[in-house]
Amino acid sequence: MVGIRFHGRGGQGAVVASKIMAHAYFRQGLYVQAFPSFGMERKGAAVSAFVRLDSAPIVERGDIKNPDIVIVLDSSLLRKVDVAHGAKPDALILLNCRENENQNPIKGSFRVAGVDAVKIALQHGLGSKTAPIINTVILGAYARVSGDLELSNLLEAIEKGVPVSPKKTWPPPKRHIMPYSGYQEKLMQTKIIIKSLSELPTAPFTIGTMAWNQTGDWRYVTPLVADKLAPCSQNCPAGIPIPRYLGGLNRGDIAGALALLLSHNPLPGLTGRLCYHPCQSKCVRKKIDRTISIQQMELFMGDLATDVTIEKSEKTDHRVTVIGSGPLGLSCAFYLGCQGCRVSVLDSSGRAGGALAGLSPGKIEPEVLSHEINRLIRLADIRIETGVAIDSETLRELQAKGELLILDPTGLPEDFGTPAGAAACDPFADEPCTGGIISVKLPKNMMPFKAPMIAHYIAAGRLLARKAAECLRPAGFEQPAPDRPLQAVDVENIKVERFQVSGPAAEAESKQEGTWDRGRALQEAARCLSCGTCNLCLQCVSFCPDSSIKPDGDNIAVAVDMDHCKGCGICAYECPRGVITMEDMSV
């Protein structure tokens, strides 16, 4: 008699695999016996299944204590389960493990074989990345290793024994809403349910806490809570985290929302008036009713008082002079100032703003431009001088002082030539800037200056500031680590059907012209779906069957209790904003 023991996790198909194997051997003329061993465990819990083979009728019952063959569907079980317990000294142990794992992690004189069943399953489209179907793969590997299971019999058993299509295992199907069928039918259904419940046996329950039972070891996929880049932010030239600052505004944290906006766009009052706002064309809200008025929101935020503060580094001895006070130069000066540099901005005209100062009052009123520039000066602690003669002698004097010079093409006269010794630098190119004088080279579509593309110039200023900081690093300047790029949210994961259509009041407000007040701005911010951004709607908390997800310590997102999360995926399914995804964290 040959005894075979399967080890797996609930949901991986260990029990189905044992039945398929028994069916295949039965076709070869053997007597077989297949049975599982598990209790009330759920998906992810450790389970066992057994197969007995013999040329004579099998009368033995009970678990197989001393197996001849052990098949392990999940190598992570080795941390908690002694899969080799009781196995015969020369037993064959077939282990599903990745290629970069230890192929022989089991101690003893056993014959150990390893196969990357996950990789093979994914190559052949069996299941999904987070839920690959590996039981049939492991059976194929067993047929090859054992040499006594005919492949034709195994294929026939698989065809008859696999209960569902392998491509329909994840995600779960969308729930169907049953139509209301009338009072009498509803009452009859209620009576049937009550009668059924009355016939149920007494259910066991636990008194006290179950915190000691760390069922997180059952998990083979993990909910990953991470903010993602919304479609509007993906299409914003300046990369503004639009849902995040609108979320802050919706919570009533106007100062925090404005600080967040200014950290990505130091001139919101200008972009709110000039930018062509490609962000709005990607707003997911338009699938429900109409897009969020991001342009008006930015204009409202930019016109707020100037008493906001932002985080910035301590002052250093590094000096930078920006020649020209156009939007690129102002933006670059702002970010360098926030990094602790002592920044001066020089402009040959009598008024700061560069190309912006030349716009008609119909596009930008002079007082609006002054408001934006004055706030930028205060926040970044920079200095602006206008009416300064900019010539080769001035540049030589500044260089002699050891200052880094940056020439802003959006703030210099058109006839300003490139000075000797200047190094051209494209902010958008993946190349560093060098030399003591940086002459900014912009793409052809950005020159001459185009007011609707102001967000592009601000983005160029931020990129240029980072490259300028790299030039200062040899002198001891500590460059801050770049922000980790966010993964783009999958629009298919935004469950627009769960959001309400805007009410008549909001629609009426949208048609009104004029400057927005606080009430109107808050109403518009509340319409944002917060795509890819957790706003503590707590849907996941409400639906988690194990109470394994809750608000984090800062109360700005949710956190998962990995000790008890079983990886069922309900939180990801219920998250309406695509923040939670199920990932194989063992990769």
C-alpha positions as CSV (number, residue, x, y, z in Angstrom):
1,M,0.0,0.0,0.0
2,V,1.2,3.5,-0.8
3,G,0.2,6.5,1.3
4,I,0.3,10.0,-0.1
5,R,-0.3,13.1,2.0
6,F,-1.1,16.6,0.6
7,H,-0.4,19.8,2.5
8,G,-1.9,23.1,1.3
9,R,-4.0,26.1,2.2
10,G,-7.7,26.4,2.0
11,G,-8.5,27.6,-1.5
12,Q,-5.5,26.1,-3.2
13,G,-7.2,22.9,-4.3
14,A,-5.3,20.3,-2.2
15,V,-8.5,18.3,-1.6
16,V,-9.5,18.5,-5.3
17,A,-5.9,17.4,-6.2
18,S,-6.2,14.3,-4.0
19,K,-9.5,13.3,-5.7
20,I,-8.0,13.8,-9.2
21,M,-5.0,11.7,-8.3
22,A,-7.2,8.9,-6.9
23,H,-9.4,9.0,-10.1
24,A,-6.3,8.8,-12.3
25,Y,-4.9,5.8,-10.4
26,F,-8.3,4.1,-10.4
27,R,-8.2,4.3,-14.2
28,Q,-4.9,2.4,-14.0
29,G,-6.6,-0.5,-12.2
30,L,-5.6,0.3,-8.6
31,Y,-7.9,0.4,-5.6
32,V,-7.9,4.0,-4.2
33,Q,-9.0,6.0,-1.3
34,A,-9.1,9.8,-1.1
35,F,-10.3,12.0,1.8
36,P,-9.5,15.4,3.4
37,S,-8.7,16.4,6.9
38,F,-9.9,19.9,8.0
39,G,-12.3,21.4,10.4
40,M,-13.9,24.8,10.3
41,E,-11.0,26.6,8.6
42,R,-11.5,29.1,5.9
43,K,-9.5,30.2,2.9
44,G,-5.8,30.3,3.6
45,A,-5.8,27.9,6.6
46,A,-3.5,24.9,6.6
47,V,-5.4,21.8,5.3
48,S,-4.4,18.2,4.6
49,A,-5.7,15.6,2.1
50,F,-4.8,11.9,1.7
51,V,-4.7,9.3,-1.0
52,R,-4.2,5.5,-0.5
53,L,-3.2,3.2,-3.3
54,D,-3.1,-0.6,-3.4
55,S,-3.5,-3.5,-5.7
56,A,-6.0,-5.1,-3.2
57,P,-9.1,-3.7,-1.6
58,I,-8.3,-1.1,1.1
59,V,-9.9,-1.7,4.5
60,E,-7.7,0.7,6.5
61,R,-9.3,4.0,7.6
62,G,-7.9,7.2,9.3
63,D,-5.2,9.7,8.5
64,I,-2.0,8.5,6.9
65,K,0.6,8.9,9.7
66,N,3.6,7.5,7.7
67,P,3.3,8.6,4.1
68,D,5.4,7.3,1.3
69,I,4.9,10.5,-0.6
70,V,4.3,14.1,0.6
71,I,3.1,16.9,-1.8
72,V,3.3,20.5,-0.5
73,L,1.3,23.1,-2.5
74,D,2.7,26.1,-0.6
75,S,6.3,26.5,0.6
76,S,5.3,29.1,3.2
77,L,3.7,26.2,5.2
78,L,7.1,25.0,6.1
79,R,7.3,27.8,8.7
80,K,4.3,26.5,10.6
81,V,3.7,22.8,9.6
82,D,6.1,19.9,9.9
83,V,5.2,18.5,6.5
84,A,7.7,15.7,6.9
85,H,6.4,14.5,10.2
86,G,6.1,10.7,10.3
87,A,7.2,10.3,6.6
88,K,9.2,7.2,5.8
89,P,13.0,7.7,5.6
90,D,13.0,7.3,1.8
91,A,9.8,9.2,1.2
92,L,9.4,11.5,-1.8
93,I,8.6,15.1,-1.0
94,L,7.4,17.2,-3.9
95,L,7.5,20.9,-3.0
96,N,6.0,23.9,-4.8
97,C,8.6,26.6,-4.5
98,R,10.0,29.5,-6.5
99,E,13.2,29.2,-8.5
100,N,15.1,31.5,-6.1
101,E,14.1,29.6,-3.0
102,N,16.1,26.9,-1.3
103,Q,15.2,23.8,-3.3
104,N,15.9,21.5,-0.3
105,P,14.6,23.2,2.9
106,I,13.5,20.0,4.5
107,K,16.0,18.2,6.7
108,G,16.3,14.4,6.6
109,S,17.2,11.6,4.2
110,F,14.1,12.3,2.0
111,R,14.0,12.6,-1.7
112,V,13.0,16.2,-2.3
113,A,11.9,17.6,-5.6
114,G,11.0,21.2,-6.3
115,V,8.8,22.8,-9.0
116,D,7.8,26.4,-9.5
117,A,4.1,25.6,-10.0
118,V,3.1,29.3,-9.6
119,K,5.3,30.4,-12.5
120,I,4.0,27.5,-14.7
121,A,0.4,28.3,-13.9
122,L,0.8,31.9,-14.8
123,Q,2.6,31.1,-18.0
124,H,-0.4,29.0,-19.1
125,G,-3.1,31.4,-17.9
126,L,-4.3,29.3,-15.0
127,G,-5.9,31.7,-12.5
128,S,-4.5,35.1,-11.8
129,K,-1.3,36.6,-10.4
130,T,-2.8,36.7,-6.9
131,A,-4.7,33.4,-7.2
132,P,-2.9,31.0,-9.5
133,I,-4.3,27.5,-10.0
134,I,-1.5,25.2,-9.0
135,N,-3.1,21.9,-8.0
136,T,-3.2,20.6,-11.5
137,V,0.3,21.8,-12.2
138,I,1.7,20.0,-9.1
139,L,-0.1,16.8,-10.2
140,G,1.7,17.1,-13.6
141,A,5.0,17.5,-11.8
142,Y,4.2,14.5,-9.6
143,A,3.4,12.4,-12.7
144,R,6.9,13.1,-14.1
145,V,8.7,12.6,-10.8
146,S,7.0,9.4,-9.8
147,G,7.1,7.8,-13.2
148,D,4.1,5.5,-12.4
149,L,1.2,7.8,-13.1
150,E,0.2,7.8,-16.8
151,L,-0.3,11.3,-18.1
152,S,-3.3,10.3,-20.2
153,N,-5.1,9.0,-17.1
154,L,-4.2,12.2,-15.2
155,L,-5.5,14.4,-18.0
156,E,-8.8,12.5,-18.2
157,A,-9.2,12.8,-14.4
158,I,-8.5,16.5,-14.5
159,E,-11.1,17.0,-17.2
160,K,-13.7,15.3,-15.1
161,G,-12.6,16.4,-11.7
162,V,-11.9,20.2,-12.0
163,P,-15.2,21.8,-10.8
164,V,-14.8,25.3,-12.2
165,S,-13.1,27.1,-15.0
166,P,-9.6,28.0,-13.8
167,K,-9.9,31.5,-15.2
168,K,-12.9,32.4,-13.0
169,T,-11.3,32.1,-9.6
170,W,-10.6,35.8,-9.0
171,P,-12.1,38.4,-8.6
172,P,-15.4,37.2,-7.3
173,P,-18.4,37.9,-9.5
174,K,-20.3,41.1,-9.0
175,R,-23.2,40.8,-6.7
176,H,-26.6,40.8,-8.4
177,I,-29.3,43.0,-6.9
178,M,-32.6,41.1,-6.8
179,P,-35.7,43.1,-7.8
180,Y,-38.4,43.7,-5.2
181,S,-41.1,41.1,-5.9
182,G,-44.0,42.4,-3.9
183,Y,-45.2,42.2,-0.3
184,Q,-46.7,38.7,-0.3
185,E,-43.7,37.1,-1.9
186,K,-41.4,39.0,0.5
187,L,-43.4,37.8,3.5
188,M,-43.3,34.2,2.3
189,Q,-39.5,34.4,1.9
190,T,-39.2,35.8,5.4
191,K,-41.2,32.9,6.8
192,I,-39.1,30.3,5.0
193,I,-35.9,31.9,6.3
194,I,-37.2,32.0,9.9
195,K,-38.3,28.4,9.7
196,S,-34.9,27.4,8.3
197,L,-33.1,29.3,11.1
198,S,-35.2,27.6,13.8
199,E,-34.1,24.2,12.6
200,L,-30.4,25.0,12.9
201,P,-28.4,23.5,15.7
202,T,-27.0,25.7,18.5
203,A,-24.0,27.5,17.1
204,P,-20.7,27.4,19.1
205,F,-19.1,30.7,20.0
206,T,-16.0,31.9,21.8
207,I,-15.9,33.6,25.2
208,G,-13.0,36.1,25.4
209,T,-10.5,37.2,22.9
210,M,-9.0,35.3,20.0
211,A,-6.0,37.6,19.6
212,W,-3.7,34.7,20.5
213,N,-4.8,32.8,17.4
214,Q,-2.7,34.5,14.8
215,T,-4.5,33.3,11.7
216,G,-2.5,35.6,9.5
217,D,-0.4,32.6,8.7
218,W,-3.3,31.3,6.7
219,R,-2.9,34.1,4.2
220,Y,-1.2,33.6,0.8
221,V,-2.4,36.9,-0.7
222,T,-2.2,40.1,1.2
223,P,-4.3,43.3,1.1
224,L,-1.9,46.1,0.2
225,V,-3.2,49.6,1.3
226,A,-1.4,52.2,-0.7
227,D,-2.5,55.6,-2.2
228,K,-2.2,55.6,-6.0
229,L,-2.0,58.3,-8.6
230,A,-5.4,59.4,-9.7
231,P,-6.2,59.9,-13.5
232,C,-6.5,63.7,-13.0
233,S,-3.0,63.8,-11.3
234,Q,-1.5,61.6,-14.0
235,N,-2.7,64.2,-16.6
236,C,-1.5,67.2,-14.6
237,P,1.8,68.6,-16.0
238,A,2.8,69.6,-12.5
239,G,1.8,66.3,-10.9
240,I,-0.5,67.9,-8.3
241,P,-2.1,65.3,-5.9
242,I,-5.5,66.7,-6.6
243,P,-7.6,64.2,-4.6
244,R,-5.4,64.7,-1.6
245,Y,-5.7,68.4,-1.3
246,L,-9.4,68.3,-2.2
247,G,-9.8,65.7,0.5
248,G,-8.1,68.0,3.1
249,L,-10.4,70.8,2.0
250,N,-13.4,68.5,2.4
251,R,-12.3,67.7,5.9
252,G,-12.2,71.4,6.7
253,D,-8.4,71.5,6.9
254,I,-8.1,74.5,4.5
255,A,-4.6,75.4,5.7
256,G,-3.3,71.9,5.3
257,A,-4.9,71.6,1.8
258,L,-3.4,74.9,0.7
259,A,0.1,73.9,2.1
260,L,-0.1,70.6,0.2
261,L,-1.1,72.4,-3.0
262,L,1.6,75.0,-2.7
263,S,4.3,72.3,-2.2
264,H,3.5,71.1,-5.7
265,N,2.4,74.3,-7.3
266,P,3.7,77.6,-5.8
267,L,1.5,79.7,-8.2
268,P,-2.0,78.3,-7.9
269,G,-3.7,81.7,-8.5
270,L,-2.0,81.8,-11.9
271,T,-2.7,78.2,-12.9
272,G,-6.3,78.7,-11.8
273,R,-6.6,81.5,-14.3
274,L,-4.3,80.5,-17.2
275,C,-3.8,76.7,-17.3
276,Y,-5.7,74.7,-19.9
277,H,-6.3,72.1,-17.2
278,P,-5.9,68.7,-18.9
279,C,-6.6,67.2,-15.5
280,Q,-10.3,67.8,-15.9
281,S,-10.5,65.8,-19.1
282,K,-9.5,62.6,-17.1
283,C,-11.9,63.2,-14.1
284,V,-13.7,59.9,-13.4
285,R,-16.6,61.8,-11.9
286,K,-17.9,62.6,-15.4
287,K,-19.0,58.9,-15.6
288,I,-21.6,59.9,-13.0
289,D,-22.6,63.4,-13.8
290,R,-20.0,66.1,-14.5
291,T,-16.3,66.6,-13.8
292,I,-14.9,68.3,-10.7
293,S,-14.3,72.0,-11.4
294,I,-10.6,71.6,-10.6
295,Q,-9.7,74.9,-12.3
296,Q,-12.1,76.9,-10.1
297,M,-11.0,75.0,-7.0
298,E,-7.3,76.0,-7.8
299,L,-8.3,79.6,-8.3
300,F,-10.2,79.6,-5.0
301,M,-7.2,78.1,-3.2
302,G,-4.8,80.5,-4.8
303,D,-6.8,83.6,-3.7
304,L,-6.8,82.6,0.0
305,A,-4.9,84.6,2.6
306,T,-1.1,84.4,2.6
307,D,-0.7,83.3,6.3
308,V,-0.2,79.6,5.3
309,T,3.1,77.9,6.2
310,I,4.9,75.0,4.6
311,E,7.8,72.7,5.6
312,K,11.3,73.7,4.5
313,S,14.9,72.8,5.4
314,E,17.2,74.8,7.5
315,K,19.2,77.6,5.8
316,T,22.6,76.6,4.3
317,D,25.5,78.7,2.9
318,H,24.8,77.7,-0.6
319,R,23.8,80.6,-2.8
320,V,21.9,80.5,-6.0
321,T,21.0,83.4,-8.3
322,V,18.1,83.1,-10.8
323,I,18.4,85.5,-13.7
324,G,14.8,86.3,-14.8
325,S,11.6,86.1,-12.8
326,G,9.3,84.2,-15.1
327,P,7.2,81.3,-14.0
328,L,10.0,78.8,-14.5
329,G,12.6,81.0,-12.5
330,L,10.1,81.7,-9.7
331,S,9.2,78.0,-9.4
332,C,12.9,77.0,-9.4
333,A,13.7,79.7,-6.8
334,F,10.8,78.5,-4.6
335,Y,12.0,74.9,-4.5
336,L,15.6,75.8,-3.9
337,G,14.6,78.2,-1.2
338,C,12.5,75.4,0.5
339,Q,15.6,73.2,0.4
340,G,17.6,75.8,2.4
341,C,19.5,77.6,-0.3
342,R,19.9,81.4,-0.2
343,V,18.2,82.4,-3.4
344,S,18.2,85.7,-5.1
345,V,16.1,86.5,-8.2
346,L,17.2,89.3,-10.5
347,D,15.1,90.9,-13.2
348,S,16.1,93.6,-15.6
349,S,12.6,95.0,-15.9
350,G,10.9,97.2,-13.3
351,R,8.4,94.5,-12.3
352,A,8.7,90.8,-11.3
353,G,7.0,88.1,-13.3
354,G,8.9,87.9,-16.6
355,A,6.6,86.9,-19.4
356,L,3.7,86.9,-17.0
357,A,4.1,90.6,-16.4
358,G,3.5,91.2,-20.1
359,L,0.1,89.6,-20.1
360,S,-3.0,91.8,-20.5
361,P,-5.0,92.6,-17.4
362,G,-7.8,90.6,-18.9
363,K,-5.8,87.5,-18.4
364,I,-4.0,88.3,-15.2
365,E,-4.6,91.4,-13.1
366,P,-1.4,93.0,-11.8
367,E,-2.6,92.7,-8.2
368,V,-3.2,88.9,-8.6
369,L,0.4,88.5,-10.0
370,S,1.8,90.5,-7.0
371,H,-0.3,88.5,-4.6
372,E,1.1,85.2,-5.9
373,I,4.8,86.4,-6.1
374,N,4.7,87.9,-2.6
375,R,3.4,84.7,-1.1
376,L,6.1,82.7,-2.9
377,I,8.8,85.0,-1.6
378,R,7.5,84.7,2.0
379,L,7.1,80.9,1.9
380,A,10.5,80.1,0.4
381,D,12.3,83.1,2.0
382,I,13.9,84.2,-1.2
383,R,14.8,87.7,-2.4
384,I,13.7,89.4,-5.7
385,E,15.4,92.5,-7.2
386,T,13.9,94.3,-10.2
387,G,15.5,96.9,-12.5
388,V,18.9,95.2,-12.3
389,A,21.2,95.6,-15.3
390,I,21.9,92.1,-16.4
391,D,25.1,92.0,-18.5
392,S,28.3,90.0,-18.8
393,E,30.0,92.1,-16.1
394,T,27.2,91.4,-13.7
395,L,27.4,87.7,-14.4
396,R,31.2,87.6,-13.9
397,E,30.8,89.4,-10.5
398,L,28.2,86.9,-9.4
399,Q,30.3,84.0,-10.5
400,A,33.3,85.4,-8.6
401,K,31.2,85.1,-5.4
402,G,30.9,81.4,-6.0
403,E,27.2,81.5,-6.8
404,L,25.3,79.1,-9.0
405,L,23.6,81.0,-11.8
406,I,20.4,79.9,-13.5
407,L,19.0,81.7,-16.6
408,D,15.2,81.6,-16.8
409,P,14.1,81.8,-20.5
410,T,10.6,82.8,-19.4
411,G,12.0,85.8,-17.5
412,L,14.7,87.2,-19.8
413,P,14.4,89.5,-22.8
414,E,14.2,87.7,-26.2
415,D,17.4,89.3,-27.4
416,F,19.3,88.0,-24.3
417,G,22.2,85.9,-25.6
418,T,23.7,82.9,-24.0
419,P,26.7,84.0,-22.0
420,A,30.2,82.5,-22.3
421,G,30.7,79.4,-20.2
422,A,27.0,78.6,-19.8
423,A,25.9,75.0,-20.0
424,A,22.6,74.1,-21.6
425,C,20.3,72.1,-19.4
426,D,16.9,70.5,-20.4
427,P,14.9,70.1,-17.2
428,F,12.9,67.2,-18.7
429,A,15.9,65.2,-19.9
430,D,17.3,62.4,-17.9
431,E,20.7,64.1,-17.7
432,P,22.4,66.2,-15.0
433,C,23.1,69.9,-15.2
434,T,26.8,71.0,-15.0
435,G,28.8,74.2,-14.7
436,G,28.5,77.4,-12.8
437,I,25.9,78.9,-15.2
438,I,22.9,76.9,-16.2
439,S,21.1,78.0,-19.3
440,V,17.7,76.4,-19.4
441,K,16.8,74.7,-22.7
442,L,13.1,74.1,-23.1
443,P,11.2,71.9,-25.7
444,K,10.2,73.7,-28.8
445,N,6.5,73.5,-27.9
446,M,7.2,75.6,-24.8
447,M,9.0,78.5,-26.5
448,P,8.2,81.2,-26.9
449,F,6.2,81.5,-23.7
450,K,2.6,80.2,-23.9
451,A,0.4,81.3,-20.9
452,P,-2.0,78.2,-21.0
453,M,1.1,75.9,-20.5
454,I,2.0,77.6,-17.2
455,A,1.8,74.3,-15.3
456,H,4.5,72.9,-17.7
457,Y,6.9,75.8,-16.7
458,I,6.2,75.2,-13.0
459,A,7.0,71.5,-13.5
460,A,10.2,72.5,-15.3
461,G,11.2,74.8,-12.5
462,R,10.8,72.0,-9.9
463,L,12.8,69.5,-12.0
464,L,15.5,72.2,-12.6
465,A,15.7,72.9,-8.9
466,R,16.5,69.2,-8.2
467,K,19.2,69.2,-10.9
468,A,20.6,72.5,-9.5
469,A,20.8,70.9,-6.1
470,E,22.8,68.1,-7.6
471,C,25.4,70.7,-8.8
472,L,25.7,71.9,-5.2
473,R,26.1,68.4,-3.7
474,P,29.9,68.3,-4.1
475,A,30.1,71.3,-1.8
476,G,28.3,69.3,0.9
477,F,24.7,70.0,0.0
478,E,22.4,67.1,1.0
479,Q,20.0,66.4,-1.8
480,P,16.6,65.2,-0.4
481,A,15.6,61.7,-1.6
482,P,13.2,61.9,-4.6
483,D,9.6,61.2,-3.9
484,R,8.7,57.5,-4.6
485,P,6.5,57.5,-7.7
486,L,3.0,56.4,-7.0
487,Q,1.5,53.5,-9.0
488,A,-1.4,54.7,-11.2
489,V,-4.8,53.6,-10.0
490,D,-6.7,51.1,-12.1
491,V,-9.8,53.0,-13.3
492,E,-11.6,49.7,-13.5
493,N,-11.3,49.5,-9.7
494,I,-13.1,52.8,-9.2
495,K,-16.7,51.6,-8.4
496,V,-18.6,54.6,-9.8
497,E,-21.9,52.8,-9.3
498,R,-21.5,53.3,-5.5
499,F,-21.5,57.1,-5.6
500,Q,-24.5,59.3,-5.7
501,V,-25.4,61.7,-8.4
502,S,-24.9,65.4,-7.5
503,G,-28.1,67.0,-6.0
504,P,-30.0,69.8,-7.7
505,A,-28.3,72.4,-5.5
506,A,-24.8,71.4,-6.6
507,E,-25.9,71.4,-10.2
508,A,-27.4,74.8,-9.9
509,E,-24.2,76.1,-8.2
510,S,-22.1,74.8,-11.1
511,K,-23.9,77.0,-13.5
512,Q,-23.3,80.2,-11.5
513,E,-20.4,82.4,-12.5
514,G,-18.2,84.5,-10.4
515,T,-15.7,84.0,-7.5
516,W,-16.3,81.0,-5.4
517,D,-16.8,81.3,-1.7
518,R,-15.9,78.8,1.0
519,G,-19.2,77.1,1.1
520,R,-19.3,76.5,-2.7
521,A,-15.7,75.3,-2.7
522,L,-16.4,72.8,0.1
523,Q,-19.4,71.5,-1.7
524,E,-17.4,70.9,-4.9
525,A,-14.6,69.3,-2.9
526,A,-17.1,66.8,-1.4
527,R,-18.0,65.7,-5.0
528,C,-14.4,64.4,-5.6
529,L,-14.3,60.6,-5.7
530,S,-10.8,60.5,-4.2
531,C,-9.7,58.1,-6.9
532,G,-6.8,56.0,-5.5
533,T,-6.7,57.9,-2.3
534,C,-8.0,56.7,1.1
535,N,-10.4,59.1,2.6
536,L,-11.4,56.9,5.6
537,C,-14.8,56.0,4.1
538,L,-14.4,52.8,6.3
539,Q,-16.1,50.5,3.9
540,C,-13.3,48.0,4.3
541,V,-13.6,48.2,8.1
542,S,-17.3,47.6,8.0
543,F,-17.0,44.5,5.8
544,C,-13.9,42.8,7.2
545,P,-15.1,39.6,8.7
546,D,-12.1,39.3,11.1
547,S,-11.9,43.0,12.3
548,S,-8.4,43.0,10.9
549,I,-8.5,46.4,9.3
550,K,-8.9,49.7,11.1
551,P,-7.8,53.4,10.9
552,D,-4.1,53.9,11.3
553,G,-2.4,55.8,14.1
554,D,-2.5,59.2,12.3
555,N,-6.2,58.6,11.4
556,I,-5.6,59.5,7.7
557,A,-5.8,56.0,6.2
558,V,-6.4,52.4,7.2
559,A,-3.9,49.7,8.3
560,V,-4.2,45.9,8.2
561,D,-3.5,43.7,11.2
562,M,-1.2,41.2,9.4
563,D,-1.3,38.8,12.4
564,H,-4.9,38.0,11.9
565,C,-5.8,39.0,8.3
566,K,-6.6,35.8,6.4
567,G,-6.3,37.4,2.9
568,C,-10.0,36.8,1.9
569,G,-9.9,39.9,-0.3
570,I,-13.3,41.3,0.8
571,C,-11.7,44.7,1.7
572,A,-10.2,45.0,-1.8
573,Y,-13.6,44.1,-3.3
574,E,-15.4,46.6,-1.2
575,C,-12.9,49.5,-1.5
576,P,-14.7,51.9,-3.9
577,R,-11.6,53.9,-4.7
578,G,-9.0,51.3,-5.8
579,V,-6.8,51.9,-2.8
580,I,-6.6,48.3,-1.6
581,T,-5.3,45.6,-3.9
582,M,-4.5,41.9,-3.2
583,E,-0.9,41.1,-3.8
584,D,1.3,38.1,-3.4
585,M,3.7,39.6,-0.9
586,S,6.0,36.5,-0.9
587,V,7.5,37.5,-4.3
